[in-house]
Amino acid sequence: MAAFIAREPFKGNESTTIKFRDRYQSLRIINIGANDLTFRLSPWFEYTMLPGEIFDERVDSFETLMITGNGPYKGLVRRYVR
């Protein structure tokens, strides 16, 4: 069974790039705004969220999160532990 530890919570209201201190394998992000929100973890993974949508998934290891959009969002990253 996989176990994850939550780290480095974030929130914002505009487009930004977040460089984390470590590599992570899980992401939870909530689009709490009224507009679409797009995020990218790598050149191969980009996802557009509808207003009110929650993304909470295991993903390929990443250390940079690029967010594009206007409106509030919040989230956290998780690291896999054995």
C-alpha positions, 0 to 999 in steps of 0.5 A: 500500500502506498503512503504519502506525506503532505508537503508545501501547501500553496494558494494563489489568485493568478498565473504563477510557476511554483518551484518546490524544494523536493520532487513529489509524486502526488498533487491536490489542487482545488479550483475555487474560482469562477474561471477555468484553471490550467496547470502543467507538471511537465511538457507531457502533462497539462490539465484544465480544471473547471470551476469548483473542480478538484484534482487529487491524483498520483502523477509522475515525479515533478518539482515544478508546477505551472498554473495559468488562469485568473481566480483563486486556487489552493492545493498541496503536494505529496511525497511517496514514502515507503 
